[in-house]
């Protein structure tokens, strides 16, 4: 199990970025995936999630601006980030979409997004 995020960078407010995450897991097409913000310990916040049936959920703060998608043939999940705001500045991580009570122990390096003029 391995996750490698990419696509972060520095962008001006109102700009766009597309994050990618390649997941090395044999059951990728069967699991829900999510993009997270991480806090101390096992704290995490779901930014967006996509189920194996392609249904999606979003945090209120990003609804209408971010779009999550997946390509099962490439074991890749994407996060299209539009109309970025300074408060979106963070490191974004992908992982399976799990209940908060479930501990996720394997994480990738994350993708750093900085929104600044």
Secondary structure, DSSP 8 states (H G I E B T S, - for coil): -EEEEE--EEE-TT--EEEEEEEE-TTGGGS-EEEEEE-STT-EEEEEEE-TT--EEE-TTTTTTEEEEEEGGGTEEEEEE-S--GGG-EEEEEEE---TTS--------EEEEE--
